[in-house]
Amino acid sequence: MKQYTVRGLSRETERKIAREARAKGVSLNRAIVSLIEGEGGSAGRRTGKSGHKDLDHLFGIWTEDDAGDFERDLELQRKVDEGLWKTRG
């Protein structure tokens, strides 16, 4: 993978990159790649993932407590109620 140096960015572009990084909780480098791929229409090609972006606004917004609550709720749903699965004989 090649490394690039970009010079001469406007202050507004620098701010946009910083906002993107903060919003997504990623490095400045990852934010730049995300912005370039999103703007250029090549998002997802490098990893082979689809370019769908419809749930991106949800990525990275959970706290550790939110994730823990979700995992506990999933665990409750995964428990089998044996009474519902007894066969009639």
Rosetta blueprint (number, residue, H / E / L):
1 M L
2 K L
3 Q L
4 Y L
5 T L
6 V L
7 R L
8 G L
9 L L
10 S L
11 R H
12 E H
13 T H
14 E H
15 R H
16 K H
17 I H
18 A H
19 R H
20 E H
21 A H
22 R H
23 A H
24 K H
25 G L
26 V L
27 S L
28 L H
29 N H
30 R H
31 A H
32 I H
33 V H
34 S H
35 L H
36 I H
37 E H
38 G H
39 E H
40 G H
41 G L
42 S L
43 A L
44 G L
45 R L
46 R L
47 T L
48 G L
49 K L
50 S L
51 G L
52 H L
53 K L
54 D L
55 L L
56 D H
57 H H
58 L H
59 F L
60 G L
61 I L
62 W L
63 T L
64 E H
65 D H
66 D H
67 A H
68 G H
69 D H
70 F H
71 E H
72 R H
73 D H
74 L H
75 E H
76 L H
77 Q H
78 R H
79 K L
80 V L
81 D L
82 E H
83 G H
84 L H
85 W H
86 K L
87 T L
88 R L
89 G L
